[in-house]
Amino acid sequence: MEIYFAPIQGFTDYVYRNAHAKYFSGIDKYFTPFLRIEKSEIRRKDVSDLLSSSKFDNPTIELVPQIIGNSREDIEILLKFLKNKGFTSCDLNFGCPFPQQAKKFRGSGIWEKPEMILEVFDTLRFFPEIKFSLKMRIGYSDVSQTLEMVEVINSFPFRFVTIHPRLGKQMYKGDVDILTFTKLSSEISHPIVYNGDIVTTDDIKKIENNFPNLKAVMIGRGLLGNPFLAENYKSQNHDIDIIRLTNFHSEVLNGYLQEYNNSEFMVLDKMKTFWTYAPQSVDKKVLKNIQKSRSLSEYQAFANIAMSKKD
Ligand SMILES: Cc1cc2nc3c(=O)[nH]c(=O)nc-3n(C[C@H](O)[C@H](O)[C@H](O)COP(=O)(O)O)c2cc1C
């Protein structure tokens, strides 16, 4: 089974993706956070993030750009851009629960407007050179919103469909709805990718045992907390190489120093956010000290303590 690194806006940007692929193995596909339209053009930051991605050393690893939108106009702008830049794959976001998107019927919000879904799928057909995948939640306000659209999903030749089994309105609250995942994954005729709440190799194995036909699992927060997770699962070796971890951490930190023109304040702020996904095993006092650090050197000292005790 393959492992995909989920797109996480504000975290899995090019600095992080490039560094992760350099220091760790085990990921078959990386996804960019969604590219969006703002004032009739693609947000500049999204474009520069996509174009700053380096080619992976291993040519079998794929970078899949993700887009969000609900109208012919927006989707066309995004896909023309991807096509012109030579991208041949694209992931469609029907899952984002954040109100900025969902309240405007984008991301998970699109499940409230079946006519918009038809318009988007219709637009994809004008880009036969691009292979599309779909990333979806199980509805916005009710699971009937996706269950009733299975035929429409099956009518488009997606290469795989990733399902995060929560409703958009739930955000991240409550348990994942495995019953609805089971139903959707048996009714959708495309290869299925499971996504949601995987944090250990045992979680991966449990999903694999329960759903032996899965194409992949996609992991987001669990990989941010433990960048070795996919590698450990694939190699069946649970060691954490602390030197590799600290070198990876330095590469990310230096990448942000470059990206933010050496602004210590911005880099400090950015680096602290990653620790919100630290695994349970990291000492809470050390985490507090990381968040309270006022300089990069102070931050680095506490981060080193946290990383040296990782298990
Ligand atoms: C802060 C944040 C930003 C996210 N940004 C995106 C995004 O740009 N595109 C997307 O498809 N999903 C996005 N997601 C959802 C994740 O890709 C993933 O579906 C979700 O976190 C559940 O998987 P996990 O439990 O393995 O993290 C985001 C999630 C979080 C917490």
PDBQT file of the ligand as one rigid body, heavy atoms in Angstrom, charges set to zero:
ROOT
HETATM    1  C1  LIG A 401      -4.166  23.519   9.125  1.00  0.00    +0.000 C 
HETATM    2  C2  LIG A 401      -4.681  22.548   8.082  1.00  0.00    +0.000 A 
HETATM    3  C3  LIG A 401      -4.600  22.886   6.734  1.00  0.00    +0.000 A 
HETATM    4  C4  LIG A 401      -5.082  22.002   5.756  1.00  0.00    +0.000 A 
HETATM    5  N1  LIG A 401      -4.969  22.336   4.428  1.00  0.00    +0.000 NA
HETATM    6  C5  LIG A 401      -5.441  21.472   3.484  1.00  0.00    +0.000 A 
HETATM    7  C6  LIG A 401      -5.332  21.745   2.084  1.00  0.00    +0.000 A 
HETATM    8  O1  LIG A 401      -4.776  22.765   1.635  1.00  0.00    +0.000 OA
HETATM    9  N2  LIG A 401      -5.860  20.847   1.210  1.00  0.00    +0.000 N 
HETATM   10  C7  LIG A 401      -6.479  19.700   1.646  1.00  0.00    +0.000 A 
HETATM   11  O2  LIG A 401      -6.936  18.909   0.823  1.00  0.00    +0.000 OA
HETATM   12  N3  LIG A 401      -6.576  19.413   2.946  1.00  0.00    +0.000 NA
HETATM   13  C8  LIG A 401      -6.061  20.246   3.862  1.00  0.00    +0.000 A 
HETATM   14  N4  LIG A 401      -6.132  19.904   5.173  1.00  0.00    +0.000 N 
HETATM   15  C9  LIG A 401      -6.693  18.581   5.542  1.00  0.00    +0.000 C 
HETATM   16  C10 LIG A 401      -5.606  17.513   5.569  1.00  0.00    +0.000 C 
HETATM   17  O3  LIG A 401      -5.063  17.314   4.286  1.00  0.00    +0.000 OA
HETATM   18  C11 LIG A 401      -6.186  16.173   6.047  1.00  0.00    +0.000 C 
HETATM   19  O4  LIG A 401      -7.251  15.811   5.216  1.00  0.00    +0.000 OA
HETATM   20  C12 LIG A 401      -6.691  16.256   7.489  1.00  0.00    +0.000 C 
HETATM   21  O5  LIG A 401      -5.758  16.893   8.322  1.00  0.00    +0.000 OA
HETATM   22  C13 LIG A 401      -6.979  14.852   8.033  1.00  0.00    +0.000 C 
HETATM   23  O6  LIG A 401      -5.849  14.036   7.919  1.00  0.00    +0.000 OA
HETATM   24  P1  LIG A 401      -4.834  13.789   9.170  1.00  0.00    +0.000 P 
HETATM   25  O7  LIG A 401      -5.694  13.364  10.326  1.00  0.00    +0.000 OA
HETATM   26  O8  LIG A 401      -3.908  12.724   8.694  1.00  0.00    +0.000 OA
HETATM   27  O9  LIG A 401      -4.165  15.099   9.441  1.00  0.00    +0.000 OA
HETATM   28  C14 LIG A 401      -5.650  20.767   6.153  1.00  0.00    +0.000 A 
HETATM   29  C15 LIG A 401      -5.703  20.427   7.514  1.00  0.00    +0.000 A 
HETATM   30  C16 LIG A 401      -5.218  21.286   8.473  1.00  0.00    +0.000 A 
HETATM   31  C17 LIG A 401      -5.284  20.876   9.925  1.00  0.00    +0.000 C 
ENDROOT
TORSDOF 0
